[in-house]
Amino acid sequence: MVLLVDEASGAAVTEREIRILLVELDGGEAKASLVATTHVAVTSATSYDHAKRLLGTTRVDVIVVSCGGRAATEVAPLEAFLDEVPEPPVLAVFPSLAERIAVRLIKRGIRGLLLSQDVRFLATSVRELLRGGTPMSPPVSRLVMQRARRSSSRLAAVKLPTPKPGALVDQPGRNDARDAPQLSQRQREILGFLQRGYSYDDIGTALDLSVNTVRSHVRAIYERLGAASKVEAVMAGLKLGLL
């Protein structure tokens, strides 16, 4: 059996089969890899609409979307699916992936990105995801890290506005939009929850917001801070004195 871990608390939940909903848009390679693995239960869907119907009747731990075509043409339907299905976490498999596509999907909430050449590691990647990781094929990980380094270099040149002589200086830690005009008060609150490791569901509960509203705020935070992931956004917030 497989030990599953709650992402928010880090505590062990239970030991059982991993329930995977597989959206099969490829030639069957992903399914062949998963069914050859022990302690997984795979339910297949032939389209995103089919997957959404199955989610209404089937309990699932993770969704795997295995794409067979070019990422540039398949990314828009996947983004729409991520918007409509904020949970459970989604891992996608592509034959190839450009940096801009990887960044778009990470901003949209994708939790794992593999290349088809690494599909044999799919079950291992699913387990890593459920333990709180962000599984990526090495080439994809390098693309994301390179972008993160470029973002960090840009942020190093960013300075907060210097108060004019005689202007009221805010006290450290005070939540005031004048400290960081690039984020709203709500977005700064959400960024603080991300720093503490809260899930979108937890943030929604704490702030009385829907999960989709939280996701919209997070996307806006990413855009305004030039971030491609939660880690980058938190790093940017720390550099700019937002946290």
C-alpha positions as CSV (number, residue, x, y, z in Angstrom):
1,M,0.0,0.0,0.0
2,V,1.0,3.6,-0.4
3,L,1.3,6.2,2.4
4,L,-0.5,9.4,1.5
5,V,0.3,12.7,3.2
6,D,-1.9,15.7,3.8
7,E,-0.2,18.6,2.0
8,A,-1.4,21.3,4.5
9,S,-0.4,19.6,7.7
10,G,2.2,17.1,6.5
11,A,0.5,14.4,8.5
12,A,0.0,10.8,7.3
13,V,-3.6,10.2,6.2
14,T,-3.9,6.6,5.4
15,E,-2.4,3.7,3.5
16,R,-4.4,2.5,0.5
17,E,-4.5,2.3,-3.2
18,I,-3.9,5.6,-5.1
19,R,-7.1,6.4,-7.1
20,I,-6.1,8.0,-10.4
21,L,-8.4,9.5,-13.0
22,L,-6.6,9.3,-16.3
23,V,-7.6,11.6,-19.1
24,E,-6.4,9.6,-22.2
25,L,-5.6,12.0,-25.0
26,D,-2.5,9.9,-26.2
27,G,-2.0,6.5,-27.7
28,G,-2.3,4.6,-24.4
29,E,1.3,4.9,-23.1
30,A,0.4,6.5,-19.8
31,K,-2.3,3.9,-19.0
32,A,0.1,1.1,-19.8
33,S,2.7,2.6,-17.4
34,L,0.1,3.0,-14.6
35,V,-1.6,-0.4,-14.9
36,A,1.7,-2.1,-14.7
37,T,2.2,-0.6,-11.2
38,T,1.0,-2.1,-8.0
39,H,-1.3,-0.3,-5.6
40,V,-3.0,2.1,-8.1
41,A,-6.6,2.1,-9.3
42,V,-7.0,3.7,-12.7
43,T,-10.3,5.1,-14.0
44,S,-10.0,6.3,-17.7
45,A,-11.7,9.2,-19.4
46,T,-11.6,9.9,-23.1
47,S,-12.2,13.6,-22.9
48,Y,-12.3,16.5,-20.4
49,D,-16.1,16.5,-20.4
50,H,-16.0,12.7,-19.7
51,A,-13.6,13.3,-16.8
52,K,-15.8,16.0,-15.3
53,R,-18.8,13.6,-15.4
54,L,-16.7,10.9,-13.7
55,L,-15.6,13.3,-11.0
56,G,-19.2,13.6,-10.0
57,T,-19.4,9.9,-9.1
58,T,-15.9,8.7,-8.5
59,R,-13.5,9.5,-5.7
60,V,-10.1,10.4,-7.0
61,D,-6.7,11.3,-5.4
62,V,-5.1,12.7,-8.5
63,I,-5.8,13.4,-12.2
64,V,-3.3,12.6,-14.9
65,V,-3.8,14.2,-18.3
66,S,-1.8,12.5,-21.0
67,C,-1.6,14.6,-24.2
68,G,-0.6,13.2,-27.5
69,G,-0.4,16.3,-29.6
70,R,1.5,19.6,-29.6
71,A,1.3,21.5,-26.3
72,A,0.6,24.8,-28.1
73,T,-2.7,23.4,-29.4
74,E,-3.6,21.4,-26.3
75,V,-2.8,23.9,-23.6
76,A,-6.0,26.0,-23.8
77,P,-8.4,23.1,-23.2
78,L,-6.2,21.9,-20.3
79,E,-6.2,25.5,-18.8
80,A,-10.0,25.6,-19.0
81,F,-10.2,22.2,-17.3
82,L,-7.9,23.4,-14.5
83,D,-10.1,26.4,-13.9
84,E,-13.2,24.2,-13.7
85,V,-11.6,21.4,-11.6
86,P,-9.4,23.0,-8.9
87,E,-9.1,19.7,-7.0
88,P,-7.8,17.0,-7.0
89,P,-4.3,17.9,-8.2
90,V,-3.5,17.5,-11.9
91,L,-0.3,16.1,-13.5
92,A,0.1,16.5,-17.2
93,V,2.2,14.5,-19.7
94,F,3.3,16.1,-23.0
95,P,5.5,14.9,-25.9
96,S,7.4,18.2,-25.7
97,L,7.0,21.4,-23.8
98,A,8.2,25.0,-24.4
99,E,9.1,27.2,-21.4
100,R,6.2,29.6,-22.0
101,I,3.7,26.7,-22.0
102,A,5.2,25.2,-18.8
103,V,5.0,28.7,-17.1
104,R,1.4,29.2,-18.2
105,L,0.4,25.8,-16.8
106,I,2.2,26.3,-13.5
107,K,0.5,29.7,-13.1
108,R,-2.8,28.0,-13.9
109,G,-2.3,25.5,-11.0
110,I,-0.8,22.4,-12.7
111,R,0.9,20.3,-10.0
112,G,3.2,18.2,-12.2
113,L,4.7,18.2,-15.7
114,L,6.3,15.2,-17.4
115,L,7.5,14.6,-20.9
116,S,6.3,11.5,-22.7
117,Q,9.9,10.2,-22.7
118,D,9.6,9.8,-18.9
119,V,6.2,8.2,-18.8
120,R,7.7,5.1,-17.2
121,F,8.2,7.2,-14.1
122,L,4.5,8.3,-14.0
123,A,3.5,6.2,-11.0
124,T,6.5,7.5,-9.0
125,S,5.7,11.0,-10.0
126,V,2.1,10.6,-8.8
127,R,3.4,9.4,-5.4
128,E,5.7,12.4,-5.2
129,L,2.8,14.8,-6.0
130,L,0.7,13.2,-3.2
131,R,3.6,13.7,-0.8
132,G,3.5,17.5,-1.5
133,G,6.1,17.6,-4.3
134,T,6.0,19.1,-7.8
135,P,7.2,16.3,-10.1
136,M,8.8,17.5,-13.4
137,S,10.9,15.9,-16.0
138,P,14.5,17.2,-15.8
139,P,14.3,19.3,-19.0
140,V,11.1,20.9,-17.7
141,S,12.6,21.5,-14.3
142,R,15.6,23.2,-15.9
143,L,13.3,25.5,-17.9
144,V,11.4,26.5,-14.8
145,M,14.6,27.1,-12.8
146,Q,16.1,29.2,-15.6
147,R,13.0,31.4,-15.6
148,A,13.1,31.6,-11.8
149,R,16.7,32.8,-11.9
150,R,15.7,35.5,-14.5
151,S,12.8,36.6,-12.3
152,S,15.1,36.8,-9.3
153,S,17.6,39.0,-11.3
154,R,14.8,41.3,-12.3
155,L,13.4,41.5,-8.7
156,A,16.9,42.4,-7.4
157,A,16.6,45.6,-9.4
158,V,13.2,46.5,-8.0
159,K,13.0,49.0,-5.2
160,L,10.0,50.2,-3.2
161,P,9.2,53.9,-3.6
162,T,11.1,56.2,-1.3
163,P,8.7,58.3,0.9
164,K,8.8,62.0,0.2
165,P,10.2,64.3,2.9
166,G,7.7,64.8,5.6
167,A,5.5,62.0,4.5
168,L,4.0,59.6,7.1
169,V,6.2,56.5,7.4
170,D,4.3,53.3,8.0
171,Q,5.2,51.1,10.8
172,P,6.9,47.8,9.9
173,G,4.4,45.0,9.4
174,R,1.5,47.3,8.8
175,N,-0.8,46.1,6.0
176,D,-1.2,49.2,3.9
177,A,-1.5,49.4,0.1
178,R,1.0,52.2,0.1
179,D,3.7,49.8,1.0
180,A,3.2,47.7,-2.1
181,P,1.0,49.3,-4.7
182,Q,1.4,46.3,-7.0
183,L,-0.9,44.1,-4.8
184,S,-4.3,44.7,-3.4
185,Q,-5.0,44.1,0.3
186,R,-6.8,40.8,-0.4
187,Q,-3.9,39.6,-2.6
188,R,-1.4,40.4,0.1
189,E,-3.5,38.3,2.5
190,I,-3.6,35.4,0.1
191,L,0.2,35.7,-0.5
192,G,0.7,35.4,3.3
193,F,-1.4,32.2,3.3
194,L,0.7,30.8,0.5
195,Q,3.8,31.5,2.5
196,R,2.4,29.5,5.4
197,G,1.7,26.5,3.1
198,Y,-2.1,26.8,3.0
199,S,-4.0,25.0,0.2
200,Y,-6.5,26.9,-2.0
201,D,-9.3,25.2,-0.1
202,D,-7.9,26.3,3.2
203,I,-7.5,29.9,2.0
204,G,-11.0,29.9,0.7
205,T,-12.3,28.7,4.0
206,A,-10.3,31.3,6.0
207,L,-11.3,34.2,3.8
208,D,-14.9,33.0,3.0
209,L,-14.0,32.9,-0.8
210,S,-14.7,30.2,-3.4
211,V,-11.7,28.2,-4.6
212,N,-12.1,29.6,-8.1
213,T,-11.9,33.2,-6.6
214,V,-8.8,32.2,-4.7
215,R,-7.3,30.8,-7.9
216,S,-8.1,34.1,-9.8
217,H,-6.3,36.1,-7.1
218,V,-3.3,33.8,-7.2
219,R,-3.0,34.2,-10.9
220,A,-3.1,38.0,-10.5
221,I,-0.4,37.8,-7.8
222,Y,1.8,35.7,-10.2
223,E,1.3,38.2,-13.0
224,R,2.0,41.3,-10.9
225,L,5.1,39.7,-9.3
226,G,6.4,38.1,-12.4
227,A,6.2,34.7,-10.8
228,A,5.6,31.3,-12.3
229,S,4.9,29.3,-9.1
230,K,4.0,29.7,-5.4
231,V,7.7,29.5,-4.4
232,E,8.6,32.4,-6.9
233,A,5.7,34.5,-5.6
234,V,6.6,34.1,-2.0
235,M,10.3,34.8,-2.8
236,A,9.2,38.0,-4.7
237,G,7.0,39.0,-1.7
238,L,9.9,38.7,0.7
239,K,12.2,40.6,-1.6
240,L,9.7,43.5,-2.0
241,G,8.8,43.6,1.7
242,L,5.2,42.3,1.2
243,L,5.5,39.5,3.8
